Amino acid sequence: MTEAEGKTPLDERILAEHTDDLDEELEHYFNDEGDDRFARLLEDMPASIQNEDAASRLHYFRELFRLQGELVKLQDWVVDKKLKVVVLFEGRDAAGKGGAIKRITQRLNPRVCRVAALPAPTTREQTQWYFQRYTQHLPAGGEIVLFDRSWYNRAGVERVMGFCTEDEVEEFFRSVPEFERMLVRSGIILLKYWFSITDDEQHFRFQMRIDDPIKQWKLSPMDLESRRRWEQYTLAKQEMLTRTNIPEAPWWVVEAVDKKRARLNCIHHLLSQIDYREVEHPVILLPERERHPDYVRAAIPDDMFVPELY
């Protein structure tokens, strides 16, 4: 029996997960001009890592970098036209929302595209109008805001975990369509994505986090409790999607069991929702550095330097 024949389906999934981690690191290193280097790198990888067709991995990187290039064009268009864009990312714990957000922001200007990931509300915020703590993060002209979870916490985690009453949930369902219509009427482009994974896939991803010390920080007691209440979250999700899917701001469901496909599909869809054009920029010329005969660079004391251990 060969090594490949001895692998169980679980072994293959674990290996694929580790390969995805490796690819994530490579994403930071290569750019869209590095196709040849990618091809050489994938050819040199050991067979154990090439359990998937290397060509499909190369296709993923090429598409990701191409789409990220389009995101840069979208960013320039948003700035040039002073657009206001809000994108909501919702889904179960470990559904891949953070991974998609990371790929969207990876090559964008953080002063234009920022992430709003709000912590649990403070005692003071709990007494405010429910949407108040979210409105302060809405964009001005020329900005994109990605909400890593949003006001839909009320219809999901808050409801399932008992952090609000059913009357408060009902009021949310009455209010949120009008709230979102107001945002759209004010000129905000509002996109809402739900990342969908299976029961089995969430169990697998949670177990991978438990087994990996580097990823254990991603698991909170709330995450573990959400796993136990899978069915309650399903019912809450179904009602949320049904009652808040409005023409002005519809829900878009991203099939997210395959992380890489989910990222590409989400970014491609996001780009398709905004009619952007490439903005012409003036040619950039690097000015000559000024040099003065009396310029002297002062010495820095040795004890101020970081020790060079590597």
C-alpha positions in Angstrom: 0.0 0.0 0.0 1.4 3.4 -1.0 1.4 6.4 1.3 -1.3 8.1 -0.7 -3.5 4.9 -0.6 -3.2 4.8 3.2 -4.6 8.2 3.7 -8.2 8.5 5.1 -10.6 11.2 3.9 -9.9 13.0 7.2 -6.2 12.9 6.5 -6.8 14.4 3.1 -8.9 17.2 4.7 -6.3 18.0 7.3 -3.5 18.1 4.6 -5.7 20.4 2.5 -6.2 22.7 5.5 -2.4 22.8 6.1 -1.8 23.5 2.4 -4.3 26.4 2.6 -2.3 27.8 5.5 0.8 27.6 3.5 -0.9 29.3 0.5 -2.0 32.1 2.7 1.6 32.9 3.6 2.5 32.7 -0.1 -0.2 35.3 -0.9 1.7 37.8 1.1 4.9 37.2 -0.8 3.9 37.0 -4.5 2.1 39.5 -6.6 0.3 39.3 -9.9 3.6 39.4 -11.8 4.9 36.3 -10.2 3.1 33.6 -12.2 6.4 32.1 -13.4 7.8 32.0 -9.9 4.6 30.3 -8.7 4.8 27.7 -11.4 8.4 26.9 -10.5 7.5 26.8 -6.8 4.6 24.5 -7.2 6.7 22.2 -9.4 9.4 22.0 -6.7 7.0 21.2 -3.9 7.0 17.6 -2.5 4.3 15.3 -3.7 2.7 15.2 -0.2 1.8 18.9 -0.6 0.7 18.5 -4.2 -2.3 16.3 -3.1 -4.5 18.7 -5.2 -3.8 19.5 -8.8 -1.0 22.1 -8.7 -2.6 23.8 -11.7 -5.8 24.5 -9.7 -3.7 26.2 -7.0 -1.9 28.3 -9.5 -5.3 29.2 -11.0 -6.5 30.3 -7.6 -3.5 32.6 -7.1 -3.8 34.1 -10.5 -7.5 34.8 -10.1 -7.0 36.2 -6.6 -4.3 38.6 -7.7 -6.3 39.6 -10.8 -9.4 40.3 -8.7 -7.3 42.2 -6.1 -6.1 44.4 -9.0 -9.7 45.1 -9.8 -10.3 46.0 -6.2 -7.6 48.6 -6.5 -9.4 50.0 -9.5 -12.7 50.0 -7.5 -10.9 51.8 -4.6 -9.7 54.5 -7.0 -13.2 54.9 -8.4 -14.8 55.1 -4.9 -12.3 57.8 -4.0 -12.7 59.7 -7.3 -16.5 59.7 -7.2 -16.7 60.1 -3.4 -18.8 56.9 -3.1 -19.8 55.4 0.2 -19.7 51.6 0.3 -20.7 49.3 3.2 -20.3 45.5 3.0 -21.6 43.3 5.7 -20.1 39.8 6.3 -22.2 37.4 8.3 -22.2 33.7 8.9 -21.5 31.1 11.5 -18.3 31.0 13.5 -15.4 29.6 11.3 -17.4 30.2 8.1 -14.5 32.1 6.5 -15.7 35.7 6.8 -12.3 36.9 8.1 -10.4 35.1 5.4 -12.5 36.8 2.7 -12.1 40.2 4.4 -8.4 39.8 4.6 -8.1 39.1 0.8 -10.2 42.1 0.0 -8.2 44.5 2.2 -4.8 42.9 1.5 -3.7 45.4 -1.2 -6.0 48.3 -0.5 -5.3 51.6 1.3 -6.4 51.3 4.9 -7.4 54.9 4.8 -9.9 54.1 2.2 -11.0 50.6 3.0 -11.3 49.8 6.7 -12.8 47.0 8.8 -15.3 47.5 11.6 -15.2 44.5 13.9 -17.0 45.7 17.0 -16.6 44.0 20.4 -19.5 43.2 22.7 -21.5 46.4 23.6 -20.5 48.2 26.8 -23.0 48.9 29.6 -23.5 52.4 28.2 -24.0 51.1 24.6 -26.6 48.7 25.8 -28.8 51.6 26.8 -28.4 53.4 23.4 -30.6 53.1 20.3 -29.6 49.7 19.0 -28.0 50.9 15.7 -26.2 53.8 17.3 -22.9 52.1 17.9 -22.8 50.9 14.2 -23.7 54.3 12.6 -20.5 55.9 13.9 -18.5 53.5 11.7 -20.4 54.3 8.5 -18.3 55.7 5.6 -17.9 59.2 4.5 -17.5 59.9 0.7 -14.6 58.1 -0.8 -14.6 55.3 1.8 -15.4 51.6 2.0 -16.3 49.9 5.3 -16.3 46.2 5.7 -18.3 45.0 8.8 -17.0 41.8 10.2 -20.3 41.0 11.8 -22.8 43.8 12.0 -26.1 44.9 13.4 -27.4 41.4 12.5 -25.8 40.3 15.7 -29.2 40.9 17.2 -30.9 38.4 14.9 -28.1 35.8 15.5 -25.8 35.5 18.4 -27.7 37.9 20.7 -31.0 36.1 20.1 -29.6 32.5 20.3 -27.5 33.2 23.4 -30.3 35.1 25.2 -28.6 38.5 25.3 -31.8 40.2 24.2 -35.5 39.6 24.6 -37.9 38.3 21.8 -39.6 41.7 21.9 -36.2 43.3 21.1 -35.7 40.8 18.3 -39.1 41.6 16.9 -38.4 45.4 17.1 -35.1 44.7 15.2 -37.0 43.0 12.4 -39.4 45.9 12.2 -36.6 48.5 12.2 -33.8 47.0 10.1 -35.5 47.2 6.7 -36.3 50.9 7.3 -32.8 51.5 8.7 -31.2 50.0 5.6 -33.5 51.8 3.2 -32.4 55.1 4.9 -28.8 54.2 4.3 -29.4 53.4 0.7 -31.4 56.6 0.2 -28.5 58.6 1.7 -26.3 57.3 -1.1 -24.6 54.3 0.6 -24.0 51.2 -1.5 -25.0 48.4 0.9 -24.0 44.8 0.2 -24.8 41.9 2.6 -23.1 38.5 2.4 -23.9 35.3 4.4 -21.1 32.7 4.4 -22.7 29.3 4.4 -20.9 26.2 5.7 -22.2 22.7 6.7 -22.4 21.2 10.1 -19.6 18.8 9.3 -17.3 21.6 8.0 -17.7 23.8 11.1 -17.0 20.8 13.3 -13.8 20.1 11.3 -12.6 23.7 11.4 -13.2 24.0 15.1 -11.3 20.8 15.7 -8.4 22.1 13.6 -8.3 25.3 15.7 -8.3 23.2 18.9 -5.4 21.1 17.6 -3.3 24.1 16.4 -1.8 26.2 19.2 -1.3 29.1 16.8 -5.1 29.1 16.0 -6.5 28.5 19.4 -6.9 32.2 20.0 -9.7 32.1 17.4 -11.8 30.0 19.7 -13.8 31.7 22.4 -16.3 30.2 24.9 -19.0 31.8 22.8 -17.8 29.9 19.7 -17.8 26.6 21.5 -21.3 27.3 22.8 -22.5 28.2 19.3 -21.4 24.8 18.2 -23.7 23.2 20.7 -26.6 25.4 19.5 -26.2 24.7 15.8 -29.9 24.0 15.2 -31.0 27.2 17.1 -28.6 29.2 14.9 -30.1 27.6 11.8 -33.6 28.6 12.7 -32.4 32.2 13.6 -30.5 32.4 10.3 -33.5 31.3 8.3 -35.8 33.9 9.8 -33.2 36.6 9.5 -32.6 36.0 5.8 -36.4 35.8 5.1 -37.4 38.9 7.0 -34.5 41.2 6.1 -34.0 40.3 2.4 -35.3 43.6 0.9 -34.9 44.8 -2.8 -32.8 47.8 -1.7 -30.4 45.6 0.2 -30.7 41.9 -0.7 -28.8 39.1 1.0 -26.2 37.2 -1.0 -25.3 33.7 0.1 -21.7 32.5 -0.4 -21.1 28.8 -0.5 -18.1 28.7 1.8 -17.2 25.0 2.4 -14.3 25.5 -0.1 -12.5 28.6 1.3 -10.7 29.5 -1.8 -13.7 29.3 -4.1 -15.7 31.3 -1.5 -13.1 34.1 -1.5 -13.0 34.3 -5.3 -16.7 34.2 -5.7 -17.4 36.8 -3.1 -14.8 39.3 -4.4 -16.0 38.7 -8.0 -19.6 39.3 -7.0 -18.7 42.4 -5.0 -16.9 43.9 -8.0 -20.0 43.2 -10.2 -22.3 45.1 -7.9 -20.6 48.5 -8.4 -20.3 50.1 -11.9 -16.7 51.3 -11.6 -14.2 52.4 -14.2 -10.5 52.7 -14.2 -9.4 56.2 -13.1 -6.7 57.9 -15.0 -3.8 59.0 -12.9 -1.1 61.5 -13.8 2.4 60.1 -14.5 4.4 59.9 -11.3 7.9 61.3 -11.5 10.4 60.7 -8.7 12.0 64.1 -7.9 15.7 64.4 -7.6 17.0 64.2 -4.1 18.4 67.5 -2.9 22.0 67.4 -1.7 23.7 70.1 0.4 27.5 70.2 1.1 26.9 71.0 4.8 24.6 68.0 5.4 25.9 65.5 8.0 24.1 62.5 9.2 24.3 62.3 13.0 25.5 59.0 14.5 23.0 56.9 16.4 24.2 55.4 19.8 24.8 51.7 19.6 22.6 50.9 22.5 19.5 52.2 20.6 19.8 49.5 18.0 17.7 46.3 18.1 20.1 43.4 18.6 20.7 41.6 15.3 20.1 38.0 16.3 19.1 36.9 12.8 
